Amino acid sequence: MRQQANSGAYGYHIIGILLGIIGLLIILIFVSLRSQADDTTSQASITNEAPTISNVIVAASSQGSSLGTFNTSENASTNIYVRGDITDNNGCVEVDDGITQAGELRVLLYRTGATCTGQIDWDERNCYLFENTNQSNYDGGIGSANYDDGNGVTSDFTGCTQGTDITMSFEMKIPTSFNIDANIDWVASAMVGDTVDFTFGPTSTSDTFTVATLSALDIDTAFLDFGTLSVGSTSTEQTVVVTNTGNNDSLDIQLSGTNMPCSIGTIATDNIRYSSSVGFAWTAGTQLESASASFGVPLAKSTVTTTASTDDSYWKLEVPVASSTGFSGACSGTITFTAS
């Protein structure tokens, strides 16, 4: 009986050891499983944002300061510059990668109150436009320097390197007509779209500036030849054509002159007469004076550069009879036309 009791105790002892080993293995397996590395993929999607334009200014020269008054040039176009900064929070490469992709850019220069939204509105007196709404119009994107849009407008851009920044700057050189309206406020605006959805961002507008009045004229001849005359005779009628070469829409032509010294004697200015009417009688004409006097017919400005705004002035000379010295030989003086 005693031997059997010891044998049973030994068996229980073995079973306990085995259960302990099994439990230890379970713990080790659990710890091993808990210590193994495991990965999860993080992801997010960045929405596209339309680019924006800021700091739009109008200047009289490249990199010049903002204009208050713009002075045109006589009978010639004058360059005006519009520049600003483009920002795209998705990277400036979306606006222009400098190789093949170009966003959309629209720069408008226009008289306040005028309709200026697209190429159809181009008008040298009211609306100047630079726009790209088709990538194929560009060789290398909107960042291509000195691109000419066909109307003489050229562009220049800073470079944009992917991953370096979100901004780039632009500048437009726009040749403006000499006959744009004076004393009218003008403004520039710009907007840009990227290469993702080609949707324009918000419009940015410059401060207004005023076009100054330019009073200027030109005459069609350097010599007013009254021909060969006898004492006491009157010349045939001569014509001088005056052209308004500025943007003064009511140009006052001022006339003055000098006496005409001859080889013998001097013809006084009051023997030269002028009129705005063709076929006028010398006695009905206005005497030329040494002091400036108005021609009396305001001259409007040109409405398009291809059509000049002109006025005809008509002139006659009478050689007087009464003189203490008489008159003989060549005579010469000066007649001055002044824009006012």
C-alpha positions as YAML, in Angstrom:
chain: A
units: angstrom
residues:
- id: 1
  name: MET
  ca: [0.00, 0.00, 0.00]
- id: 2
  name: ARG
  ca: [2.80, 2.41, 0.78]
- id: 3
  name: GLN
  ca: [4.55, 1.68, -2.46]
- id: 4
  name: GLN
  ca: [1.42, 2.52, -4.42]
- id: 5
  name: ALA
  ca: [1.01, 5.86, -2.58]
- id: 6
  name: ASN
  ca: [4.56, 6.93, -3.46]
- id: 7
  name: SER
  ca: [4.05, 5.96, -7.07]
- id: 8
  name: GLY
  ca: [0.93, 8.13, -7.31]
- id: 9
  name: ALA
  ca: [2.69, 11.13, -5.80]
- id: 10
  name: TYR
  ca: [5.50, 10.77, -8.31]
- id: 11
  name: GLY
  ca: [3.01, 10.77, -11.16]
- id: 12
  name: TYR
  ca: [1.39, 13.94, -9.92]
- id: 13
  name: HIS
  ca: [4.78, 15.52, -9.70]
- id: 14
  name: ILE
  ca: [5.55, 14.73, -13.34]
- id: 15
  name: ILE
  ca: [2.21, 16.08, -14.48]
- id: 16
  name: GLY
  ca: [2.82, 19.33, -12.59]
- id: 17
  name: ILE
  ca: [6.19, 19.74, -14.23]
- id: 18
  name: LEU
  ca: [4.69, 19.19, -17.68]
- id: 19
  name: LEU
  ca: [1.92, 21.67, -17.05]
- id: 20
  name: GLY
  ca: [4.48, 24.22, -15.90]
- id: 21
  name: ILE
  ca: [6.53, 23.71, -19.04]
- id: 22
  name: ILE
  ca: [3.44, 24.08, -21.21]
- id: 23
  name: GLY
  ca: [2.47, 27.28, -19.42]
- id: 24
  name: LEU
  ca: [5.94, 28.70, -19.85]
- id: 25
  name: LEU
  ca: [5.85, 27.92, -23.56]
- id: 26
  name: ILE
  ca: [2.51, 29.68, -23.90]
- id: 27
  name: ILE
  ca: [3.90, 32.76, -22.15]
- id: 28
  name: LEU
  ca: [6.99, 32.76, -24.36]
- id: 29
  name: ILE
  ca: [4.88, 32.43, -27.50]
- id: 30
  name: PHE
  ca: [2.64, 35.31, -26.38]
- id: 31
  name: VAL
  ca: [5.60, 37.55, -25.58]
- id: 32
  name: SER
  ca: [7.19, 36.66, -28.91]
- id: 33
  name: LEU
  ca: [4.04, 37.56, -30.81]
- id: 34
  name: ARG
  ca: [3.72, 40.87, -28.97]
- id: 35
  name: SER
  ca: [7.32, 41.89, -29.82]
- id: 36
  name: GLN
  ca: [7.11, 41.37, -33.60]
- id: 37
  name: ALA
  ca: [7.16, 44.69, -35.75]
- id: 38
  name: ASP
  ca: [4.06, 45.60, -37.75]
- id: 39
  name: ASP
  ca: [3.55, 48.44, -40.32]
- id: 40
  name: THR
  ca: [0.56, 50.52, -41.37]
- id: 41
  name: THR
  ca: [0.49, 52.79, -44.44]
- id: 42
  name: SER
  ca: [-0.16, 56.46, -43.76]
- id: 43
  name: GLN
  ca: [-1.84, 58.34, -46.54]
- id: 44
  name: ALA
  ca: [-3.50, 61.65, -47.33]
- id: 45
  name: SER
  ca: [-4.65, 63.51, -50.42]
- id: 46
  name: ILE
  ca: [-3.74, 67.18, -50.92]
- id: 47
  name: THR
  ca: [-6.45, 69.06, -52.74]
- id: 48
  name: ASN
  ca: [-5.50, 71.33, -55.62]
- id: 49
  name: GLU
  ca: [-5.67, 75.05, -54.99]
- id: 50
  name: ALA
  ca: [-5.95, 77.64, -57.71]
- id: 51
  name: PRO
  ca: [-2.89, 79.90, -57.80]
- id: 52
  name: THR
  ca: [-3.16, 83.53, -56.79]
- id: 53
  name: ILE
  ca: [-1.59, 86.79, -57.93]
- id: 54
  name: SER
  ca: [-0.56, 89.64, -55.67]
- id: 55
  name: ASN
  ca: [1.39, 92.91, -55.74]
- id: 56
  name: VAL
  ca: [0.16, 93.90, -59.21]
- id: 57
  name: ILE
  ca: [1.58, 97.30, -60.17]
- id: 58
  name: VAL
  ca: [1.84, 99.39, -63.32]
- id: 59
  name: ALA
  ca: [5.14, 101.13, -64.04]
- id: 60
  name: ALA
  ca: [6.72, 103.30, -66.73]
- id: 61
  name: SER
  ca: [9.86, 101.15, -66.88]
- id: 62
  name: SER
  ca: [10.95, 97.62, -66.17]
- id: 63
  name: GLN
  ca: [11.11, 97.22, -62.38]
- id: 64
  name: GLY
  ca: [10.01, 100.85, -62.00]
- id: 65
  name: SER
  ca: [7.83, 102.12, -59.18]
- id: 66
  name: SER
  ca: [4.05, 102.31, -59.31]
- id: 67
  name: LEU
  ca: [2.65, 104.94, -61.66]
- id: 68
  name: GLY
  ca: [0.48, 107.84, -60.63]
- id: 69
  name: THR
  ca: [0.48, 109.57, -64.02]
- id: 70
  name: PHE
  ca: [1.38, 108.02, -67.36]
- id: 71
  name: ASN
  ca: [2.94, 110.18, -70.08]
- id: 72
  name: THR
  ca: [2.44, 109.07, -73.66]
- id: 73
  name: SER
  ca: [4.86, 109.82, -76.51]
- id: 74
  name: GLU
  ca: [4.14, 112.05, -79.49]
- id: 75
  name: ASN
  ca: [2.94, 110.09, -82.50]
- id: 76
  name: ALA
  ca: [4.46, 106.87, -81.15]
- id: 77
  name: SER
  ca: [3.66, 103.97, -78.87]
- id: 78
  name: THR
  ca: [4.96, 104.07, -75.30]
- id: 79
  name: ASN
  ca: [5.84, 100.97, -73.32]
- id: 80
  name: ILE
  ca: [4.02, 100.42, -70.07]
- id: 81
  name: TYR
  ca: [4.88, 97.60, -67.65]
- id: 82
  name: VAL
  ca: [2.59, 95.43, -65.54]
- id: 83
  name: ARG
  ca: [4.13, 93.06, -63.04]
- id: 84
  name: GLY
  ca: [3.14, 90.94, -60.06]
- id: 85
  name: ASP
  ca: [3.80, 87.79, -58.04]
- id: 86
  name: ILE
  ca: [2.21, 84.39, -58.63]
- id: 87
  name: THR
  ca: [1.78, 82.00, -55.70]
- id: 88
  name: ASP
  ca: [0.63, 78.38, -55.87]
- id: 89
  name: ASN
  ca: [0.46, 76.52, -52.55]
- id: 90
  name: ASN
  ca: [0.83, 73.28, -54.49]
- id: 91
  name: GLY
  ca: [4.16, 74.48, -55.87]
- id: 92
  name: CYS
  ca: [4.97, 76.99, -58.57]
- id: 93
  name: VAL
  ca: [5.80, 74.12, -60.92]
- id: 94
  name: GLU
  ca: [2.05, 73.70, -61.39]
- id: 95
  name: VAL
  ca: [1.98, 77.14, -62.91]
- id: 96
  name: ASP
  ca: [5.00, 76.62, -65.11]
- id: 97
  name: ASP
  ca: [7.56, 73.83, -65.12]
- id: 98
  name: GLY
  ca: [9.77, 75.64, -67.63]
- id: 99
  name: ILE
  ca: [9.63, 72.72, -70.06]
- id: 100
  name: THR
  ca: [6.25, 71.62, -71.34]
- id: 101
  name: GLN
  ca: [3.51, 72.59, -68.91]
- id: 102
  name: ALA
  ca: [2.11, 76.07, -68.64]
- id: 103
  name: GLY
  ca: [-0.83, 77.39, -66.72]
- id: 104
  name: GLU
  ca: [-3.17, 80.09, -67.91]
- id: 105
  name: LEU
  ca: [-2.31, 83.74, -67.45]
- id: 106
  name: ARG
  ca: [-4.42, 86.79, -68.22]
- id: 107
  name: VAL
  ca: [-3.21, 90.36, -67.78]
- id: 108
  name: LEU
  ca: [-5.51, 93.26, -68.61]
- id: 109
  name: LEU
  ca: [-4.70, 96.96, -68.89]
- id: 110
  name: TYR
  ca: [-7.80, 99.05, -69.39]
- id: 111
  name: ARG
  ca: [-9.61, 102.32, -68.92]
- id: 112
  name: THR
  ca: [-11.85, 102.20, -65.88]
- id: 113
  name: GLY
  ca: [-15.42, 101.59, -66.95]
- id: 114
  name: ALA
  ca: [-14.40, 100.02, -70.27]
- id: 115
  name: THR
  ca: [-15.31, 96.44, -71.22]
- id: 116
  name: CYS
  ca: [-12.07, 94.47, -71.23]
- id: 117
  name: THR
  ca: [-12.47, 90.72, -70.73]
- id: 118
  name: GLY
  ca: [-11.03, 89.00, -73.81]
- id: 119
  name: GLN
  ca: [-9.35, 89.41, -77.19]
- id: 120
  name: ILE
  ca: [-12.61, 90.61, -78.70]
- id: 121
  name: ASP
  ca: [-12.38, 93.71, -76.52]
- id: 122
  name: TRP
  ca: [-8.86, 94.71, -77.62]
- id: 123
  name: ASP
  ca: [-8.91, 98.44, -78.33]
- id: 124
  name: GLU
  ca: [-5.83, 100.65, -78.37]
- id: 125
  name: ARG
  ca: [-7.78, 103.47, -76.71]
- id: 126
  name: ASN
  ca: [-9.49, 101.40, -74.01]
- id: 127
  name: CYS
  ca: [-8.25, 97.83, -73.53]
- id: 128
  name: TYR
  ca: [-4.93, 96.01, -73.80]
- id: 129
  name: LEU
  ca: [-4.82, 92.29, -73.15]
- id: 130
  name: PHE
  ca: [-2.27, 89.54, -72.70]
- id: 131
  name: GLU
  ca: [-3.71, 86.08, -72.25]
- id: 132
  name: ASN
  ca: [-2.83, 82.43, -72.66]
- id: 133
  name: THR
  ca: [-5.73, 79.99, -72.54]
- id: 134
  name: ASN
  ca: [-4.04, 77.29, -74.58]
- id: 135
  name: GLN
  ca: [-0.75, 75.65, -73.64]
- id: 136
  name: SER
  ca: [0.11, 75.11, -77.29]
- id: 137
  name: ASN
  ca: [0.48, 78.87, -77.70]
- id: 138
  name: TYR
  ca: [3.70, 78.72, -75.74]
- id: 139
  name: ASP
  ca: [7.09, 77.20, -76.30]
- id: 140
  name: GLY
  ca: [8.22, 76.25, -72.82]
- id: 141
  name: GLY
  ca: [5.23, 77.52, -70.89]
- id: 142
  name: ILE
  ca: [4.31, 80.93, -69.58]
- id: 143
  name: GLY
  ca: [7.82, 81.13, -68.17]
- id: 144
  name: SER
  ca: [9.21, 81.61, -71.67]
- id: 145
  name: ALA
  ca: [10.96, 84.98, -71.72]
- id: 146
  name: ASN
  ca: [10.03, 87.57, -74.31]
- id: 147
  name: TYR
  ca: [7.00, 85.78, -75.67]
- id: 148
  name: ASP
  ca: [5.17, 88.06, -78.14]
- id: 149
  name: ASP
  ca: [1.41, 87.61, -78.27]
- id: 150
  name: GLY
  ca: [1.08, 89.15, -81.73]
- id: 151
  name: ASN
  ca: [0.01, 92.57, -80.47]
- id: 152
  name: GLY
  ca: [3.51, 93.52, -79.37]
- id: 153
  name: VAL
  ca: [2.96, 92.50, -75.74]
- id: 154
  name: THR
  ca: [5.96, 90.60, -74.39]
- id: 155
  name: SER
  ca: [6.37, 88.67, -71.16]
- id: 156
  name: ASP
  ca: [9.16, 87.80, -68.79]
- id: 157
  name: PHE
  ca: [9.07, 85.40, -65.83]
- id: 158
  name: THR
  ca: [11.33, 84.28, -63.03]
- id: 159
  name: GLY
  ca: [12.28, 80.63, -63.12]
- id: 160
  name: CYS
  ca: [10.48, 77.96, -61.15]
- id: 161
  name: THR
  ca: [12.33, 74.87, -59.91]
- id: 162
  name: GLN
  ca: [10.19, 72.02, -58.62]
- id: 163
  name: GLY
  ca: [10.28, 71.69, -54.87]
- id: 164
  name: THR
  ca: [12.14, 74.94, -54.21]
- id: 165
  name: ASP
  ca: [9.34, 77.44, -53.65]
- id: 166
  name: ILE
  ca: [5.74, 78.31, -54.38]
- id: 167
  name: THR
  ca: [6.16, 81.72, -55.98]
- id: 168
  name: MET
  ca: [7.30, 83.22, -59.26]
- id: 169
  name: SER
  ca: [7.04, 86.74, -60.65]
- id: 170
  name: PHE
  ca: [5.97, 88.04, -64.04]
- id: 171
  name: GLU
  ca: [6.29, 91.25, -66.02]
- id: 172
  name: MET
  ca: [4.46, 92.36, -69.17]
- id: 173
  name: LYS
  ca: [5.73, 95.04, -71.56]
- id: 174
  name: ILE
  ca: [2.76, 96.58, -73.34]
- id: 175
  name: PRO
  ca: [3.22, 99.15, -76.14]
- id: 176
  name: THR
  ca: [0.39, 101.66, -75.74]
- id: 177
  name: SER
  ca: [-0.95, 104.08, -78.33]
- id: 178
  name: PHE
  ca: [-0.18, 107.80, -78.22]
- id: 179
  name: ASN
  ca: [-3.86, 108.67, -78.70]
- id: 180
  name: ILE
  ca: [-5.39, 106.99, -75.64]
- id: 181
  name: ASP
  ca: [-7.78, 109.28, -73.82]
- id: 182
  name: ALA
  ca: [-6.26, 111.84, -71.47]
- id: 183
  name: ASN
  ca: [-7.32, 112.56, -67.89]
- id: 184
  name: ILE
  ca: [-8.97, 109.16, -67.58]
- id: 185
  name: ASP
  ca: [-8.15, 106.59, -64.89]
- id: 186
  name: TRP
  ca: [-6.67, 103.29, -66.00]
- id: 187
  name: VAL
  ca: [-5.99, 100.10, -64.07]
- id: 188
  name: ALA
  ca: [-4.36, 96.69, -64.54]
- id: 189
  name: SER
  ca: [-5.68, 93.34, -63.36]
- id: 190
  name: ALA
  ca: [-4.32, 89.82, -63.55]
- id: 191
  name: MET
  ca: [-5.37, 86.24, -62.86]
- id: 192
  name: VAL
  ca: [-3.70, 82.86, -63.29]
- id: 193
  name: GLY
  ca: [-4.67, 79.20, -63.51]
- id: 194
  name: ASP
  ca: [-2.47, 76.13, -62.98]
- id: 195
  name: THR
  ca: [-1.92, 73.01, -65.09]
- id: 196
  name: VAL
  ca: [-4.17, 70.79, -62.96]
- id: 197
  name: ASP
  ca: [-7.65, 72.09, -63.72]
- id: 198
  name: PHE
  ca: [-6.94, 75.34, -65.58]
- id: 199
  name: THR
  ca: [-9.32, 77.24, -63.35]
- id: 200
  name: PHE
  ca: [-8.45, 80.87, -62.82]
- id: 201
  name: GLY
  ca: [-7.76, 82.02, -59.30]
- id: 202
  name: PRO
  ca: [-9.00, 85.35, -57.94]
- id: 203
  name: THR
  ca: [-8.29, 88.57, -59.80]
- id: 204
  name: SER
  ca: [-5.72, 90.98, -58.42]
- id: 205
  name: THR
  ca: [-5.94, 94.65, -59.39]
- id: 206
  name: SER
  ca: [-3.38, 97.45, -59.36]
- id: 207
  name: ASP
  ca: [-3.86, 100.98, -58.13]
- id: 208
  name: THR
  ca: [-5.37, 103.31, -60.72]
- id: 209
  name: PHE
  ca: [-3.25, 105.73, -62.69]
- id: 210
  name: THR
  ca: [-4.12, 108.67, -64.93]
- id: 211
  name: VAL
  ca: [-3.05, 109.28, -68.52]
- id: 212
  name: ALA
  ca: [-1.60, 112.77, -68.89]
- id: 213
  name: THR
  ca: [-2.65, 115.17, -71.63]
- id: 214
  name: LEU
  ca: [-0.14, 115.41, -74.47]
- id: 215
  name: SER
  ca: [-0.55, 118.49, -76.67]
- id: 216
  name: ALA
  ca: [1.52, 118.01, -79.82]
- id: 217
  name: LEU
  ca: [1.25, 118.70, -83.53]
- id: 218
  name: ASP
  ca: [3.07, 118.28, -86.79]
- id: 219
  name: ILE
  ca: [2.87, 120.22, -90.07]
- id: 220
  name: ASP
  ca: [3.30, 118.74, -93.52]
- id: 221
  name: THR
  ca: [5.84, 121.18, -94.90]
- id: 222
  name: ALA
  ca: [9.04, 122.88, -93.81]
- id: 223
  name: PHE
  ca: [8.62, 125.65, -96.41]
- id: 224
  name: LEU
  ca: [5.60, 127.84, -97.12]
- id: 225
  name: ASP
  ca: [6.48, 129.15, -100.57]
- id: 226
  name: PHE
  ca: [4.37, 132.08, -101.76]
- id: 227
  name: GLY
  ca: [6.20, 132.07, -105.09]
- id: 228
  name: THR
  ca: [7.52, 134.98, -107.16]
- id: 229
  name: LEU
  ca: [5.48, 138.16, -106.71]
- id: 230
  name: SER
  ca: [5.49, 141.72, -107.96]
- id: 231
  name: VAL
  ca: [5.09, 144.71, -105.66]
- id: 232
  name: GLY
  ca: [1.42, 145.20, -104.84]
- id: 233
  name: SER
  ca: [0.38, 141.66, -105.85]
- id: 234
  name: THR
  ca: [-1.16, 138.88, -103.78]
- id: 235
  name: SER
  ca: [0.03, 135.28, -103.83]
- id: 236
  name: THR
  ca: [-2.05, 132.26, -104.66]
- id: 237
  name: GLU
  ca: [-3.47, 130.36, -101.71]
- id: 238
  name: GLN
  ca: [-1.10, 127.98, -99.99]
- id: 239
  name: THR
  ca: [-2.12, 125.13, -97.66]
- id: 240
  name: VAL
  ca: [-0.44, 123.85, -94.50]
- id: 241
  name: VAL
  ca: [-1.87, 120.63, -93.05]
- id: 242
  name: VAL
  ca: [-1.71, 120.37, -89.25]
- id: 243
  name: THR
  ca: [-1.83, 116.92, -87.61]
- id: 244
  name: ASN
  ca: [-2.70, 116.27, -83.97]
- id: 245
  name: THR
  ca: [0.08, 113.96, -82.80]
- id: 246
  name: GLY
  ca: [-0.94, 113.85, -79.14]
- id: 247
  name: ASN
  ca: [-4.03, 112.92, -77.15]
- id: 248
  name: ASN
  ca: [-5.45, 116.39, -76.52]
- id: 249
  name: ASP
  ca: [-8.98, 116.02, -77.88]
- id: 250
  name: SER
  ca: [-9.42, 119.76, -78.30]
- id: 251
  name: LEU
  ca: [-6.02, 120.91, -79.47]
- id: 252
  name: ASP
  ca: [-5.65, 124.68, -79.80]
- id: 253
  name: ILE
  ca: [-3.31, 125.61, -82.65]
- id: 254
  name: GLN
  ca: [-1.40, 128.79, -81.84]
- id: 255
  name: LEU
  ca: [0.14, 130.79, -84.69]
- id: 256
  name: SER
  ca: [2.89, 133.42, -84.64]
- id: 257
  name: GLY
  ca: [5.52, 134.67, -87.04]
- id: 258
  name: THR
  ca: [8.37, 137.02, -87.85]
- id: 259
  name: ASN
  ca: [8.82, 139.74, -90.44]
- id: 260
  name: MET
  ca: [10.24, 138.69, -93.82]
- id: 261
  name: PRO
  ca: [13.50, 140.55, -94.55]
- id: 262
  name: CYS
  ca: [14.16, 140.76, -98.30]
- id: 263
  name: SER
  ca: [17.28, 141.66, -100.25]
- id: 264
  name: ILE
  ca: [15.80, 145.14, -100.21]
- id: 265
  name: GLY
  ca: [13.13, 146.01, -97.67]
- id: 266
  name: THR
  ca: [11.23, 143.96, -95.09]
- id: 267
  name: ILE
  ca: [7.68, 142.63, -95.37]
- id: 268
  name: ALA
  ca: [5.83, 142.92, -92.06]
- id: 269
  name: THR
  ca: [3.94, 139.98, -90.58]
- id: 270
  name: ASP
  ca: [0.56, 141.65, -91.02]
- id: 271
  name: ASN
  ca: [0.91, 141.21, -94.79]
- id: 272
  name: ILE
  ca: [0.63, 137.46, -94.23]
- id: 273
  name: ARG
  ca: [-2.97, 136.36, -93.75]
- id: 274
  name: TYR
  ca: [-4.47, 132.99, -92.87]
- id: 275
  name: SER
  ca: [-7.89, 131.35, -92.68]
- id: 276
  name: SER
  ca: [-9.61, 128.03, -91.99]
- id: 277
  name: SER
  ca: [-11.73, 128.52, -95.12]
- id: 278
  name: VAL
  ca: [-10.48, 127.50, -98.54]
- id: 279
  name: GLY
  ca: [-10.64, 130.23, -101.20]
- id: 280
  name: PHE
  ca: [-10.63, 133.09, -98.68]
- id: 281
  name: ALA
  ca: [-9.99, 136.68, -99.75]
- id: 282
  name: TRP
  ca: [-6.73, 138.16, -98.45]
- id: 283
  name: THR
  ca: [-8.61, 141.10, -96.95]
- id: 284
  name: ALA
  ca: [-10.85, 138.68, -94.99]
- id: 285
  name: GLY
  ca: [-7.96, 136.65, -93.58]
- id: 286
  name: THR
  ca: [-6.49, 136.92, -90.09]
- id: 287
  name: GLN
  ca: [-3.25, 138.88, -89.85]
- id: 288
  name: LEU
  ca: [-0.21, 136.95, -88.68]
- id: 289
  name: GLU
  ca: [1.27, 138.54, -85.55]
- id: 290
  name: SER
  ca: [4.55, 138.21, -83.69]
- id: 291
  name: ALA
  ca: [2.57, 137.21, -80.57]
- id: 292
  name: SER
  ca: [0.80, 133.86, -80.56]
- id: 293
  name: ALA
  ca: [-2.87, 133.81, -81.48]
- id: 294
  name: SER
  ca: [-5.32, 130.95, -81.75]
- id: 295
  name: PHE
  ca: [-6.11, 129.55, -85.17]
- id: 296
  name: GLY
  ca: [-9.65, 129.31, -83.84]
- id: 297
  name: VAL
  ca: [-10.52, 125.74, -84.82]
- id: 298
  name: PRO
  ca: [-9.93, 123.11, -82.09]
- id: 299
  name: LEU
  ca: [-8.41, 119.94, -83.52]
- id: 300
  name: ALA
  ca: [-9.68, 116.63, -82.14]
- id: 301
  name: LYS
  ca: [-7.29, 113.77, -81.50]
- id: 302
  name: SER
  ca: [-7.06, 110.68, -83.63]
- id: 303
  name: THR
  ca: [-9.30, 107.78, -82.67]
- id: 304
  name: VAL
  ca: [-7.04, 105.12, -84.21]
- id: 305
  name: THR
  ca: [-3.32, 105.22, -84.97]
- id: 306
  name: THR
  ca: [-3.92, 104.36, -88.64]
- id: 307
  name: THR
  ca: [-6.08, 107.45, -89.20]
- id: 308
  name: ALA
  ca: [-4.55, 110.86, -88.53]
- id: 309
  name: SER
  ca: [-6.58, 113.78, -87.22]
- id: 310
  name: THR
  ca: [-5.76, 116.80, -89.39]
- id: 311
  name: ASP
  ca: [-6.86, 120.34, -90.11]
- id: 312
  name: ASP
  ca: [-6.05, 122.51, -93.12]
- id: 313
  name: SER
  ca: [-4.87, 126.09, -92.77]
- id: 314
  name: TYR
  ca: [-4.85, 128.41, -95.79]
- id: 315
  name: TRP
  ca: [-2.34, 131.22, -96.36]
- id: 316
  name: LYS
  ca: [-1.80, 134.25, -98.62]
- id: 317
  name: LEU
  ca: [0.85, 136.98, -98.83]
- id: 318
  name: GLU
  ca: [0.41, 140.47, -100.27]
- id: 319
  name: VAL
  ca: [3.47, 142.54, -101.10]
- id: 320
  name: PRO
  ca: [2.69, 146.13, -100.07]
- id: 321
  name: VAL
  ca: [3.20, 149.06, -102.40]
- id: 322
  name: ALA
  ca: [3.99, 151.78, -99.89]
- id: 323
  name: SER
  ca: [7.53, 151.50, -98.57]
- id: 324
  name: SER
  ca: [10.37, 153.89, -97.94]
- id: 325
  name: THR
  ca: [12.85, 151.41, -99.36]
- id: 326
  name: GLY
  ca: [10.82, 149.30, -101.77]
- id: 327
  name: PHE
  ca: [11.07, 145.51, -102.02]
- id: 328
  name: SER
  ca: [13.34, 143.32, -104.07]
- id: 329
  name: GLY
  ca: [15.02, 139.93, -104.06]
- id: 330
  name: ALA
  ca: [14.49, 136.89, -101.87]
- id: 331
  name: CYS
  ca: [12.45, 137.25, -98.69]
- id: 332
  name: SER
  ca: [12.38, 134.82, -95.77]
- id: 333
  name: GLY
  ca: [10.73, 134.62, -92.36]
- id: 334
  name: THR
  ca: [9.38, 132.09, -89.90]
- id: 335
  name: ILE
  ca: [5.84, 130.98, -89.11]
- id: 336
  name: THR
  ca: [5.45, 129.01, -85.88]
- id: 337
  name: PHE
  ca: [2.70, 126.48, -85.15]
- id: 338
  name: THR
  ca: [2.38, 125.70, -81.45]
- id: 339
  name: ALA
  ca: [0.21, 123.06, -79.78]
- id: 340
  name: SER
  ca: [-1.73, 124.25, -76.77]
...
